[in-house]
Amino acid sequence: MLYIIAAAVHILVCLLVFIGIKIRVLSVHKYMFFVALLIPLWGILIVLILHFQIAFDATDSAEIGVEKLKLESELYKSVTVDEKKADTAIPIEEALLINSARERRSIIMDVLNDNPGDYVEFLQKAGNNDDTEVVHYAVTAMVEISKENDYMLQKLEAEHSASPDDMSVLTKYIDFLWDCLSQNLMQGQVEVMNRELFAQLMNKKIAVDGDIHDYSRLVENELKRKNYDAAGEIINRMGERWPDAEEYILLKIQFLASLGKGHEIQNFVKETENSHIYMSSKTKEALAFWAS
């Protein structure tokens, strides 16, 4: 009976810890809840020690709210992490170069308590910071993001294997794999294998029904792999289907630049300018750069 009461009390306290982390009363990473849950008594003490340590750093001055707002409005450099999340902007160099450890740690905790997956570029830069505590939190978050990515990739691979002809499953698999590759968390042979997998999956989709964005991602992937023959073939197919598309124009210039073919770039630029197609300012700037 005593054990049952102790277990009930432990679960209740862990529930309070979870709620405290969720509403940010406790200034610790959300994964610390599992430490409290799986290590009776000592886990809860660890959570409380970390909370008071961080809280002490974060409350050295009553002006922290004003200071942080000032930093956000004046010093932060907005950097878009993902094309699909263009409205998500985060501080990078300025936030990490701040001399105050209190502000750096406050910022990293805000990121971790929000959604770390949206701030991968920030976390990568934080992983090289001089502040060991900032580095610890950043590296821990990136490891967790990698684990979550691996889990989801395994799940999508299983779904695709079970329904190989389901285009919605294939598209979801491709999109998530592309997001993982774009985060630059994969290194070495792991990246090589996943870029090969991405090429296989995307070629399968394009063979059925691919749009210009699919072709563009496939070209970018092949350029990363330095597979220039495959990239050139895909770009030629894009030129046949979408000769006036800006994505095709910019990718062809990028492809020719990768091969060091400056003369061919200038010829292509002149040909494009003479076609009198509508172009955005971004494309016009690229053409002007290479035309000069």
Beta strands, then each sheet from edge to edge (+ up, - down):
strand 1: 79-80
strand 2: 89-90
sheet 1: 1+ 2-
end
